[in-house]
Amino acid sequence: MTDSTKYLLPEDKLPKAWYNLAADLPVPLPPPLHPGTGQPIGPDDLAPIFPMAVIAQEVSTERWIDIPEPVREVYRLWRPSPLIRARRLEKVLGTPAKIFFKYEGVSPAGSHKPNTAVPQAFYNQQEGIRKLSTETGAGQWGSSLAFAGSLFGLEVQVFMVKISYHQKPYRRALMETYGATCIASPSPLTNAGRAILDADPDSHGSLGIAISEAVEVAATRDDTKYALGSVLNHVCLHQTVIGEEAMLQMEMAGTTPDVVVACTGGGSNFAGLAFPYVREKIKGAKVRLVGVEPASCPTLTKGTYAYDFGDTGHLTPLVKMHTLGSTFMPPGTHAGGLRYHGMAPMVSHLKELGLMEARSYHQTECFAAAVAFTRAEGIVPAPESSHAVKAAIDEALRCKAEGKAETILFNLSGHGHFDMQAYTDYFAGKLTDLDYSEADLDAALSALPKMG
């Protein structure tokens, strides 16, 4: 099958377990801390917002965690997802490199996010929860939880970052089609939202603010839990179905990747493809792992590794991660799913251990790469995914310059069919490379919690 373009696994090869990187880390992950006491949190601290099954996965160090059969049954609607050899792009670039991408845009919601939305909805339904609250940036996560909630009979309330709420009305329509309620954040419905609007009535919002609103709703209602689309360990765990499938498909293609690339916002996208390869790297495999983020919100490349809140309203536990500060307000770029002040603790930990690389790009160069990819391969990448496309192209051009026939694997985590306004703005010359404010960043970092 080495001459194939698509590498398709049969449904009976769908992974039966998620991979938990916590079992193989050479140095344990620093624990989450209670913001009041500074002591490690326990399951009881998380019980108001998460179901116990999810909490157990969050703290687990078991290497493999079984995927429940009802979750695998839903996964079969689109999984295993295809691995595709980008032969036409290779030809356009004139590179000796082999370029493969794992295409997650085949899911009902159009991205990788249902990989965790489905199990989270299942676990909540099993514990008798009626309603889920959540946040969303570009709308991929909100769409995915709305989809999952519809399958398991759960009411879903989504706080969508206001800039994306207005930029991407079709994402909002998709959530409503699945039966969810979508609210522009910051909103007047919560204490956290009202506080932001009092300080800045024209606030574009941020994922940190939207998280505060969603957590507040969950914490104040007995029938409601909070569902998170990235950052925490259980979310990264659920996404590893991507990498486990990719390994089998790369075997079918008769090669293994020298470079694995994925975009990083909160970290689940990168975790999904890369964590299984981190396992092999720890064992001695020669593979580079590259996380790619927007230059306007450069958490891994410019952030500080420190304990910080996961939300702007300081309702969450403290986690050790690369952060720009919980009050940092990134510019309103089209890659709304990457506009988060922090990075998954597990991904941040890998960066500190030297097991991965990080780089950042401006949005116009990412859109240019996405257009080049589209004109070669036919698939329109989501703005978030365009960052991985850009890095993969750069790696392929490096191989061309060095005369190396390396194998590059990247995560095309979603399609851009609901993001065409971004492409319209790009072709009209309306997109600019927005820079964050150094003064705002300094102010946000100076407000990091004082530890010890």
C-alpha positions, 0 to 999 in steps of 0.5 A: 500500500505504499503507493496509496493516497489514502490509508483507511483502517477498517472499523475493527481496528478502531482503538479499544483504549486511550493512551495515558502519557502520564504513565510514561513521563520521566518526571511526574506532572506537577499537581493542580493546587487549590487556590485557597490553600495552595495544597494539591486538590483532591477528587472532592474539589472537582466534584462540583463541576466534573462527573466522577468518571472524568475526575478518575481519568484526570488523575489516573496514571494507568497507561491504557484506559478502556473506551466504553463500547457506547463511545466506540459505537458513536466513534464508528460514525466517522472513525477511524479517520483517514490518513492521507499522503499529500502527494500533490502538495509534495509535487508543488513544493518540489520536496523529497519529503513525504507529507502525510496528514491525519484528517479529522475534518470528517467528523460530524462537527468537522473537527477533532473535538468530538473525540472528547465531547462524546465520552464526556457526554456519555460519562455525564449521562451515566451519572444522571446529569441533565445539562452541560455548560461549556465555552468555545472559541471558534465554535468547533468545541461548542459544535462538538459538545452540542452534537454529543449532547444530542446523542445522549439526551443532554441540554447544552449551554455554550458561552462563545467568545464574542469576537468569534460569535460575530465572525462565525455565525454558521458555527452558532447555527450548527450548535443550535441545529444540534439543539444547544443554546449559544451565548456571546461571552462575556454575557450579562447572565453570570457574575463573571460576565457582568464584571468584565462588561462593567470594566469593558462594555466592548470586550471581544471576550476570550476563552478565559472569560468564557470558561469563567462563565461556564464554570460558574453555571456548573458550580451553582446548579446541581443538575449541571456539569462543566465540559472542557474541550482542551487543556486538562489531562482527560481531554488530551487522553481522549484525543490520543485515538488520533495518534494510535490510529495514525501509527497503524496507518503509517505502518500501512504506508511503510514508513514512520514520521521523522517530524510530527506537527500539530497546532497548539491552543489549549493543547488537545490537538497536539496531544491527540496526534503527538502523545503516542509518538512521545511514548516512542520518543521516550523509548528512544525513537528519533522523532521531532514533535513540533507544536505550532501556535499563533504569534498573537497568542504565543503561550509556549514560545513567549509564556512563563511556566508557572502556576496560574488559573485556567480562567479569567474569573479565577474559579478554577484550580491552579495548574502549572503550565505555560501561561501569558497570564489569566487576564491576558486578552489576545487580539481578535484573530480568526484562529479563535480556537487558539486564543487561550492564555494557557497551555495544557499542563501535560504539553507544557511539561513536555516542553520543559522536559525538552521532548517537543519544540514550539514555534509561532506564526502570524495569521497571514502566512498561515492563510497563505499556506492554507490556500497553497494546500487547498489548491493542491489537495482540495481540502480547506483547512480551518484557521487553527489547522492552517498553523500546522499546514504552515509548519509542515510546508516549512519542514518540507522546504527545509528537506528540499534545501537539505536534500533530505527525504524525511517523512512529515506527519501533521494533524489537519484537525478540521475543515474551514467550511464554517470559516470562509469569512476568514478566507474572504477577508484574507483575499480582500487584504483585510487580514493583518498580523495582529501583535499582542500588547507587550504592556498588557502581557507584562501586566498579566504576568505580573498578576500571576499567583504568588506561590509559596 
